[in-house]
Amino acid sequence: NESQDNMTNSLQQTRREVHKWGTRNRVTFDPAKEALAIIHPLQGSDDNLRILGINVDSKLTMHYDIHDLIQRCRPKTRAILRTRHVYNVSELINQFKTHVWSIIEYHSSSIYHASDSALKCFDDLHCFSCANLA
């Protein structure tokens, strides 16, 4: 029920108090690693955060991270599929697990929170892979 301005002011006040605490206790904070964002499906701010390599949009649709994930996985998947005349299906699956699956697992938090429209794009990547194995 709060307005974004009130929430932002509260976050800024909390940031100032944390910095005061840091000054009293000889702790410094790197301003480049700080960000204020309201994370909420309806009232989220327009900022995107990068937390441990995951692009988190404030409305938790995860479109940006899923798009980034697809951009990283698609070339690797295509490269693996280009070698299907050399390897059997079992070996191709092992190649996929080695080169693509680890990237997907790292982004599992994004996949878990992603909206249906973002997941549709991600599913299309898998459908492309499965269809071309046959």
N, CA and C atoms as a LAMMPS dump frame, in Angstrom:
ITEM: TIMESTEP
0
ITEM: NUMBER OF ATOMS
402
ITEM: BOX BOUNDS ff ff ff
-5.0000000000000000e+02 5.0000000000000000e+02
-5.0000000000000000e+02 5.0000000000000000e+02
-5.0000000000000000e+02 5.0000000000000000e+02
ITEM: ATOMS id mol type element x y z
1 1 1 N 0.801 -1.198 0
2 1 2 C 0 0 0
3 1 3 C 0.848 1.268 0
4 2 1 N 2.141 1.122 0.058
5 2 2 C 3.052 2.275 0.076
6 2 3 C 3.325 2.749 -1.344
7 3 1 N 3.592 4.027 -1.48
8 3 2 C 3.991 4.553 -2.787
9 3 3 C 5.47 4.26 -3.01
10 4 1 N 5.877 4.283 -4.268
11 4 2 C 7.285 4.02 -4.578
12 4 3 C 8.191 5.079 -3.962
13 5 1 N 7.729 6.317 -3.916
14 5 2 C 8.541 7.387 -3.32
15 5 3 C 8.8 7.123 -1.841
16 6 1 N 7.767 6.694 -1.114
17 6 2 C 7.945 6.385 0.312
18 6 3 C 8.902 5.209 0.501
19 7 1 N 8.75 4.191 -0.33
20 7 2 C 9.642 3.027 -0.217
21 7 3 C 11.079 3.414 -0.546
22 8 1 N 11.269 4.226 -1.574
23 8 2 C 12.609 4.664 -1.957
24 8 3 C 13.232 5.51 -0.856
25 9 1 N 12.464 6.41 -0.282
26 9 2 C 12.973 7.234 0.83
27 9 3 C 13.373 6.368 2.015
28 10 1 N 12.569 5.361 2.317
29 10 2 C 12.884 4.455 3.416
30 10 3 C 14.17 3.675 3.121
31 11 1 N 14.323 3.215 1.897
32 11 2 C 15.547 2.499 1.523
33 11 3 C 16.776 3.406 1.613
34 12 1 N 16.643 4.651 1.169
35 12 2 C 17.766 5.591 1.234
36 12 3 C 18.135 5.902 2.683
37 13 1 N 17.129 6.044 3.547
38 13 2 C 17.398 6.283 4.96
39 13 3 C 18.137 5.091 5.574
40 14 1 N 17.706 3.89 5.238
41 14 2 C 18.379 2.692 5.737
42 14 3 C 19.812 2.64 5.232
43 15 1 N 20.034 3.001 3.977
44 15 2 C 21.391 3.037 3.425
45 15 3 C 22.258 4.026 4.207
46 16 1 N 21.723 5.211 4.51
47 16 2 C 22.491 6.208 5.264
48 16 3 C 22.844 5.68 6.652
49 17 1 N 21.908 5.011 7.303
50 17 2 C 22.168 4.457 8.636
51 17 3 C 23.238 3.365 8.579
52 18 1 N 23.2 2.551 7.538
53 18 2 C 24.216 1.501 7.391
54 18 3 C 25.59 2.134 7.168
55 19 1 N 25.654 3.203 6.382
56 19 2 C 26.928 3.88 6.148
57 19 3 C 27.444 4.539 7.427
58 20 1 N 26.549 5.081 8.233
59 20 2 C 26.966 5.652 9.52
60 20 3 C 27.526 4.554 10.415
61 21 1 N 26.839 3.407 10.448
62 21 2 C 27.328 2.269 11.229
63 21 3 C 28.718 1.861 10.736
64 22 1 N 28.88 1.836 9.407
65 22 2 C 30.17 1.475 8.835
66 22 3 C 31.265 2.447 9.232
67 23 1 N 30.959 3.734 9.249
68 23 2 C 31.947 4.737 9.651
69 23 3 C 32.351 4.534 11.103
70 24 1 N 31.364 4.282 11.981
71 24 2 C 31.672 4.046 13.399
72 24 3 C 32.515 2.79 13.599
73 25 1 N 32.332 1.793 12.753
74 25 2 C 33.026 0.509 12.923
75 25 3 C 34.145 0.294 11.916
76 26 1 N 34.577 1.374 11.262
77 26 2 C 35.698 1.338 10.308
78 26 3 C 35.461 0.367 9.158
79 27 1 N 34.251 0.371 8.647
80 27 2 C 33.892 -0.456 7.506
81 27 3 C 33.54 0.475 6.358
82 28 1 N 34.093 0.206 5.194
83 28 2 C 33.734 1.005 4.021
84 28 3 C 32.97 0.131 3.041
85 29 1 N 32.084 0.771 2.296
86 29 2 C 31.262 0.069 1.328
87 29 3 C 31.6 0.578 -0.066
88 30 1 N 31.659 -0.318 -1.017
89 30 2 C 31.96 0.043 -2.398
90 30 3 C 30.673 0.542 -3.056
91 31 1 N 30.621 1.832 -3.404
92 31 2 C 29.394 2.365 -4.011
93 31 3 C 29.019 1.677 -5.33
94 32 1 N 29.989 1.137 -6.037
95 32 2 C 29.693 0.457 -7.304
96 32 3 C 28.918 -0.836 -7.083
97 33 1 N 28.952 -1.35 -5.865
98 33 2 C 28.26 -2.607 -5.577
99 33 3 C 26.961 -2.392 -4.809
100 34 1 N 26.521 -1.147 -4.733
101 34 2 C 25.281 -0.836 -4.049
102 34 3 C 24.201 -0.485 -5.062
103 35 1 N 22.991 -0.858 -4.74
104 35 2 C 21.861 -0.483 -5.587
105 35 3 C 20.593 -0.506 -4.742
106 36 1 N 19.717 0.423 -5.038
107 36 2 C 18.403 0.436 -4.402
108 36 3 C 17.385 0.021 -5.444
109 37 1 N 16.579 -0.948 -5.104
110 37 2 C 15.552 -1.393 -6.037
111 37 3 C 14.368 -1.929 -5.244
112 38 1 N 13.21 -1.667 -5.761
113 38 2 C 11.993 -2.222 -5.186
114 38 3 C 11.645 -3.445 -6.026
115 39 1 N 11.667 -4.601 -5.392
116 39 2 C 11.394 -5.848 -6.105
117 39 3 C 9.978 -6.285 -5.754
118 40 1 N 9.109 -6.165 -6.743
119 40 2 C 7.697 -6.484 -6.539
120 40 3 C 7.068 -6.717 -7.913
121 41 1 N 6.205 -7.712 -8.062
122 41 2 C 5.625 -8.011 -9.379
123 41 3 C 4.849 -6.852 -10.005
124 42 1 N 4.222 -6.001 -9.192
125 42 2 C 3.438 -4.901 -9.739
126 42 3 C 4.11 -3.539 -9.563
127 43 1 N 4.735 -3.311 -8.421
128 43 2 C 5.294 -2.006 -8.115
129 43 3 C 6.81 -1.955 -8.23
130 44 1 N 7.414 -2.929 -8.884
131 44 2 C 8.865 -2.953 -8.996
132 44 3 C 9.4 -1.723 -9.707
133 45 1 N 10.583 -1.309 -9.291
134 45 2 C 11.219 -0.172 -9.956
135 45 3 C 11.694 -0.614 -11.342
136 46 1 N 12.147 0.325 -12.126
137 46 2 C 12.542 0.007 -13.497
138 46 3 C 13.982 -0.477 -13.61
139 47 1 N 14.669 -0.598 -12.5
140 47 2 C 16.073 -0.976 -12.52
141 47 3 C 16.237 -2.491 -12.612
142 48 1 N 17.326 -2.887 -13.227
143 48 2 C 17.722 -4.293 -13.245
144 48 3 C 18.978 -4.423 -12.407
145 49 1 N 19.076 -5.507 -11.681
146 49 2 C 20.232 -5.749 -10.823
147 49 3 C 20.989 -6.949 -11.345
148 50 1 N 22.283 -6.944 -11.139
149 50 2 C 23.093 -8.114 -11.457
150 50 3 C 23.61 -8.652 -10.132
151 51 1 N 23.085 -9.795 -9.734
152 51 2 C 23.451 -10.403 -8.467
153 51 3 C 24.091 -11.756 -8.747
154 52 1 N 25.371 -11.859 -8.452
155 52 2 C 26.129 -13.096 -8.663
156 52 3 C 25.968 -13.631 -10.085
157 53 1 N 26 -12.735 -11.059
158 53 2 C 25.93 -13.133 -12.454
159 53 3 C 24.537 -13.337 -13.001
160 54 1 N 23.525 -13.121 -12.183
161 54 2 C 22.14 -13.285 -12.614
162 54 3 C 21.529 -11.898 -12.802
163 55 1 N 20.923 -11.649 -13.968
164 55 2 C 20.235 -10.38 -14.221
165 55 3 C 18.833 -10.461 -13.636
166 56 1 N 18.615 -9.735 -12.558
167 56 2 C 17.327 -9.763 -11.878
168 56 3 C 16.586 -8.486 -12.217
169 57 1 N 15.437 -8.616 -12.877
170 57 2 C 14.615 -7.43 -13.098
171 57 3 C 13.687 -7.284 -11.905
172 58 1 N 13.342 -6.07 -11.586
173 58 2 C 12.647 -5.772 -10.338
174 58 3 C 11.23 -6.342 -10.273
175 59 1 N 10.665 -6.717 -11.405
176 59 2 C 9.32 -7.304 -11.389
177 59 3 C 9.374 -8.835 -11.435
178 60 1 N 10.571 -9.374 -11.38
179 60 2 C 10.821 -10.819 -11.331
180 60 3 C 10.234 -11.592 -12.513
181 61 1 N 10.161 -10.975 -13.677
182 61 2 C 9.753 -11.727 -14.862
183 61 3 C 10.938 -12.489 -15.425
184 62 1 N 12.135 -12.033 -15.13
185 62 2 C 13.404 -12.656 -15.515
186 62 3 C 13.619 -12.698 -17.028
187 63 1 N 12.959 -11.838 -17.771
188 63 2 C 13.119 -11.799 -19.224
189 63 3 C 14.572 -11.536 -19.621
190 64 1 N 15.224 -10.594 -18.944
191 64 2 C 16.586 -10.218 -19.315
192 64 3 C 17.557 -11.383 -19.107
193 65 1 N 17.426 -12.064 -17.975
194 65 2 C 18.352 -13.162 -17.707
195 65 3 C 18.078 -14.359 -18.607
196 66 1 N 16.812 -14.666 -18.852
197 66 2 C 16.485 -15.78 -19.742
198 66 3 C 16.991 -15.48 -21.146
199 67 1 N 16.831 -14.227 -21.589
200 67 2 C 17.342 -13.837 -22.908
201 67 3 C 18.864 -14 -22.963
202 68 1 N 19.547 -13.565 -21.906
203 68 2 C 21.003 -13.717 -21.831
204 68 3 C 21.392 -15.195 -21.822
205 69 1 N 20.654 -15.993 -21.096
206 69 2 C 20.907 -17.434 -21.034
207 69 3 C 20.747 -18.077 -22.411
208 70 1 N 19.706 -17.71 -23.122
209 70 2 C 19.475 -18.258 -24.461
210 70 3 C 20.607 -17.841 -25.4
211 71 1 N 21.033 -16.587 -25.29
212 71 2 C 22.117 -16.094 -26.147
213 71 3 C 23.422 -16.835 -25.878
214 72 1 N 23.63 -17.298 -24.645
215 72 2 C 24.838 -18.054 -24.318
216 72 3 C 24.729 -19.516 -24.723
217 73 1 N 23.526 -20.085 -24.623
218 73 2 C 23.349 -21.517 -24.885
219 73 3 C 23.125 -21.842 -26.359
220 74 1 N 22.464 -20.973 -27.083
221 74 2 C 22.122 -21.272 -28.476
222 74 3 C 23.355 -21.586 -29.338
223 75 1 N 24.429 -20.783 -29.303
224 75 2 C 25.586 -21.125 -30.148
225 75 3 C 26.234 -22.456 -29.765
226 76 1 N 26.286 -22.737 -28.474
227 76 2 C 26.867 -24.004 -28.032
228 76 3 C 26.003 -25.178 -28.489
229 77 1 N 24.688 -25.021 -28.385
230 77 2 C 23.774 -26.07 -28.813
231 77 3 C 23.898 -26.311 -30.317
232 78 1 N 23.963 -25.242 -31.079
233 78 2 C 24.101 -25.389 -32.531
234 78 3 C 25.423 -26.05 -32.902
235 79 1 N 26.488 -25.697 -32.192
236 79 2 C 27.79 -26.31 -32.468
237 79 3 C 27.754 -27.807 -32.183
238 80 1 N 27.093 -28.181 -31.102
239 80 2 C 26.963 -29.608 -30.776
240 80 3 C 26.147 -30.316 -31.849
241 81 1 N 25.051 -29.696 -32.274
242 81 2 C 24.191 -30.326 -33.282
243 81 3 C 24.889 -30.452 -34.636
244 82 1 N 25.832 -29.564 -34.929
245 82 2 C 26.565 -29.679 -36.196
246 82 3 C 27.46 -30.922 -36.239
247 83 1 N 27.754 -31.472 -35.065
248 83 2 C 28.603 -32.667 -35.017
249 83 3 C 27.795 -33.951 -34.934
250 84 1 N 26.471 -33.897 -35.175
251 84 2 C 25.641 -35.093 -35.024
252 84 3 C 25.973 -36.186 -36.032
253 85 1 N 26.651 -35.84 -37.111
254 85 2 C 27.051 -36.878 -38.064
255 85 3 C 28.289 -37.64 -37.573
256 86 1 N 28.96 -37.104 -36.563
257 86 2 C 30.168 -37.735 -36.016
258 86 3 C 29.854 -38.559 -34.774
259 87 1 N 28.911 -38.072 -33.963
260 87 2 C 28.605 -38.716 -32.684
261 87 3 C 27.223 -39.353 -32.706
262 88 1 N 27.049 -40.366 -31.849
263 88 2 C 25.715 -40.942 -31.69
264 88 3 C 24.934 -40.094 -30.676
265 89 1 N 23.665 -40.409 -30.486
266 89 2 C 22.795 -39.592 -29.635
267 89 3 C 23.313 -39.532 -28.202
268 90 1 N 23.767 -40.636 -27.669
269 90 2 C 24.276 -40.673 -26.305
270 90 3 C 25.473 -39.726 -26.133
271 91 1 N 26.37 -39.729 -27.103
272 91 2 C 27.54 -38.836 -27.033
273 91 3 C 27.134 -37.372 -27.187
274 92 1 N 26.13 -37.103 -28.025
275 92 2 C 25.638 -35.733 -28.17
276 92 3 C 25.011 -35.236 -26.866
277 93 1 N 24.29 -36.108 -26.197
278 93 2 C 23.7 -35.731 -24.907
279 93 3 C 24.791 -35.444 -23.892
280 94 1 N 25.836 -36.244 -23.888
281 94 2 C 26.963 -35.981 -22.991
282 94 3 C 27.621 -34.638 -23.307
283 95 1 N 27.749 -34.299 -24.588
284 95 2 C 28.303 -33.005 -24.974
285 95 3 C 27.4 -31.878 -24.456
286 96 1 N 26.094 -32.059 -24.598
287 96 2 C 25.148 -31.055 -24.114
288 96 3 C 25.276 -30.884 -22.604
289 97 1 N 25.343 -32.002 -21.885
290 97 2 C 25.48 -31.934 -20.432
291 97 3 C 26.768 -31.238 -20.025
292 98 1 N 27.825 -31.465 -20.773
293 98 2 C 29.119 -30.878 -20.446
294 98 3 C 29.172 -29.391 -20.739
295 99 1 N 28.687 -28.983 -21.898
296 99 2 C 28.893 -27.609 -22.359
297 99 3 C 27.721 -26.665 -22.149
298 100 1 N 26.515 -27.184 -22.011
299 100 2 C 25.344 -26.313 -21.933
300 100 3 C 24.637 -26.441 -20.583
301 101 1 N 24.495 -27.649 -20.096
302 101 2 C 23.694 -27.875 -18.905
303 101 3 C 24.222 -27.116 -17.686
304 102 1 N 25.531 -26.994 -17.541
305 102 2 C 26.084 -26.274 -16.389
306 102 3 C 25.679 -24.805 -16.411
307 103 1 N 25.621 -24.215 -17.588
308 103 2 C 25.184 -22.816 -17.705
309 103 3 C 23.718 -22.71 -17.3
310 104 1 N 22.909 -23.65 -17.755
311 104 2 C 21.482 -23.634 -17.421
312 104 3 C 21.284 -23.812 -15.922
313 105 1 N 22.029 -24.721 -15.307
314 105 2 C 21.894 -24.957 -13.875
315 105 3 C 22.269 -23.723 -13.069
316 106 1 N 23.28 -22.982 -13.519
317 106 2 C 23.683 -21.774 -12.801
318 106 3 C 22.547 -20.756 -12.776
319 107 1 N 21.742 -20.74 -13.812
320 107 2 C 20.636 -19.789 -13.913
321 107 3 C 19.312 -20.391 -13.446
322 108 1 N 19.355 -21.458 -12.673
323 108 2 C 18.124 -22.12 -12.259
324 108 3 C 17.224 -21.208 -11.43
325 109 1 N 17.803 -20.286 -10.665
326 109 2 C 16.957 -19.365 -9.901
327 109 3 C 16.141 -18.475 -10.834
328 110 1 N 16.712 -18.089 -11.959
329 110 2 C 15.967 -17.292 -12.943
330 110 3 C 14.865 -18.119 -13.576
331 111 1 N 15.177 -19.343 -13.889
332 111 2 C 14.186 -20.221 -14.512
333 111 3 C 13.03 -20.453 -13.546
334 112 1 N 13.352 -20.607 -12.275
335 112 2 C 12.323 -20.84 -11.26
336 112 3 C 11.369 -19.652 -11.15
337 113 1 N 11.892 -18.428 -11.226
338 113 2 C 11.077 -17.227 -11.059
339 113 3 C 10.544 -16.658 -12.377
340 114 1 N 10.946 -17.207 -13.496
341 114 2 C 10.615 -16.622 -14.796
342 114 3 C 9.124 -16.678 -15.093
343 115 1 N 8.69 -15.689 -15.848
344 115 2 C 7.293 -15.664 -16.292
345 115 3 C 7.094 -16.702 -17.395
346 116 1 N 5.853 -17.009 -17.684
347 116 2 C 5.536 -18.001 -18.712
348 116 3 C 6.056 -17.58 -20.083
349 117 1 N 5.985 -16.293 -20.39
350 117 2 C 6.45 -15.841 -21.7
351 117 3 C 7.975 -15.98 -21.819
352 118 1 N 8.696 -15.75 -20.731
353 118 2 C 10.15 -15.937 -20.76
354 118 3 C 10.495 -17.415 -20.89
355 119 1 N 9.746 -18.262 -20.199
356 119 2 C 9.999 -19.701 -20.273
357 119 3 C 9.67 -20.269 -21.642
358 120 1 N 8.713 -19.668 -22.338
359 120 2 C 8.373 -20.123 -23.693
360 120 3 C 9.59 -19.99 -24.596
361 121 1 N 10.29 -18.874 -24.499
362 121 2 C 11.51 -18.677 -25.295
363 121 3 C 12.558 -19.718 -24.932
364 122 1 N 12.683 -19.998 -23.639
365 122 2 C 13.656 -20.982 -23.175
366 122 3 C 13.281 -22.377 -23.656
367 123 1 N 11.999 -22.709 -23.623
368 123 2 C 11.528 -24.007 -24.1
369 123 3 C 11.797 -24.169 -25.595
370 124 1 N 11.676 -23.08 -26.339
371 124 2 C 11.953 -23.14 -27.773
372 124 3 C 13.392 -23.555 -28.049
373 125 1 N 14.318 -23.136 -27.19
374 125 2 C 15.72 -23.547 -27.334
375 125 3 C 15.835 -25.054 -27.179
376 126 1 N 15.162 -25.622 -26.171
377 126 2 C 15.199 -27.062 -25.957
378 126 3 C 14.495 -27.818 -27.069
379 127 1 N 13.374 -27.292 -27.545
380 127 2 C 12.65 -27.953 -28.63
381 127 3 C 13.507 -27.993 -29.876
382 128 1 N 14.239 -26.912 -30.13
383 128 2 C 15.151 -26.878 -31.26
384 128 3 C 16.206 -27.976 -31.127
385 129 1 N 16.735 -28.134 -29.922
386 129 2 C 17.764 -29.151 -29.689
387 129 3 C 17.206 -30.55 -29.884
388 130 1 N 16.053 -30.825 -29.285
389 130 2 C 15.461 -32.159 -29.363
390 130 3 C 15.045 -32.517 -30.791
391 131 1 N 14.478 -31.564 -31.5
392 131 2 C 14.014 -31.83 -32.845
393 131 3 C 15.17 -32.158 -33.778
394 132 1 N 16.309 -31.563 -33.539
395 132 2 C 17.446 -31.775 -34.418
396 132 3 C 18.284 -32.993 -34.057
397 133 1 N 17.982 -33.621 -32.932
398 133 2 C 18.7 -34.85 -32.587
399 133 3 C 18.166 -36.026 -33.393
400 134 1 N 16.927 -35.96 -33.782
401 134 2 C 16.311 -37.092 -34.48
402 134 3 C 16.803 -37.2 -35.903
